[in-house]
Amino acid sequence: MAKPRHIELADGTRIPILFEDRSVIAIDKPAGWLLVPYNWDKTDRNLHLAISSSIRAGDFWARSRNLSYLRNIHRLDGDTSGVLLMARSPGALDSFSRLFKSRQIQKRYLAVVRGLPREQQWVCRLKIAPDSRQVGRMKIDARGGKESETQFRVLKTAKDSALIEARPVTGRTHQIRLHLAAVGLPVLGDRVYGTGGTDVDATTLALRAVSLKYIDPFQKRPVLIEAPVEEFCQSFEFELKTESGSDASSSGSGPYFARLDP
């Protein structure tokens, strides 16, 4: 029997698998699932705990891959969806963690913001620090903050919103959301740093991790992993194709795909 191309959790949640090899599995993380809950064991939206429990239970998606270990290598905000890379062994976790720390993995996001940017492209380097007034919240802090950099490019505009590509160079918590809010372009649905969404459900954060690109540390080959963008963009009345130039919904391998660069 073929290995399923999704993870199925105990509550019936199905998480698409975008890419896998001997070292890693990349999933399309659903919005609303936390990777680092403040109350680790008592939340029913703890993604790490749910996946680990499924592996221990011997669920078929894991059993068919002989999986006994799967850990996220990097983090996505709870309300952010998209590409999440997970290691299949402690050795892979160490190797890929070094790639992230040394900024050898290129990350690309899409964000829909309220307002129209004054420039087509810009770079934000505002420093970021924890906000002592609220657990889990960050703030712009020119003195005590850590160096942060995000490259932005406008892809599409509408009457009072814009679809923006964000390429974070550093990986600070809430970096993209803070850098956009700081220039008066809050992400739609951002109830922490913005004004929330009036055109969409306020629980929907218009931020999606759409690709990762890196040189595999073991096979030494370039890898590009992409998540579908069509449904996300259409939900905010925009249209866009994937970075590789093909419509995500028309890929030969179905709506969830990755490819090895030639």
C-alpha positions, 0 to 999 in steps of 0.5 A: 500500500502506498504511503499516504501524502498527508498526516492524519491526527487523532481529531481527523485533521489532515496535514498535507506532506509537501516533500520528504526524503531520508532526512526531512519531511516538509508539511503544509502547516494549518493555521491555528496550530501552535508549535510552542504553546505557553501551556505546553501539555494542556492545549489541544492545538499543540502540533508537536504533541499531536504528531508525536502522539500519532507516531507513538500510536503507530498511525499508518502515515507514520508506520508506513515510513518507519517513523519514530522521530519527527521534530520541527526544525524552525517555527511558524506563528500559530496563526501562520500557515505554510511550509514547515520543515521537520527532521526525521532524526536528531542528526538531521535536526542538528544539520538543518538547524545549523543551516537556519542559524547560518541563514543558508535557507531562503524563506519566502512568505506572502502577506496581505496587508491593509493599506497601499505601500508607497514603494514597490520594494523596500528593506526593513531593518528595525530591531526587535525585542520581547515586550515585557508588558505581555507574554508572547508579544514582541516590539520594535526596540532600537536600543535593546532589540536584536538585529532584524531584516526583511525584504519586501516586494509588492506583487498585487494591489487592490483598492485598500489592500496589497499582496506582498512578498516577504523574504526574512533574512533573520528569523525573529519572532513575529518579524514580518508582522512587526516590520509591516505594522511599523510602516503602517501596513498591518497584516489583515487579521492580525489582532496583536500588531494590527487592527484585525480584519474587517473584510475577512474573519478576524481569526484569519491571519493573512500570512503564509509561508510559501517556499523554502530553498536550500542546499541539502547538507547531505546530498549537496543538491539544491532543493525548492519546496513550495506550498500552494498559493492559489487558495490563499490568494483567492480568499483575499481576491488576488491571483498568483502563481508559485515562485517556480512559475507554475500554478500550484493547483495544476502541478503534475504531482497534485496541489501539494508539491516540491521539486529538486532544482536542476 
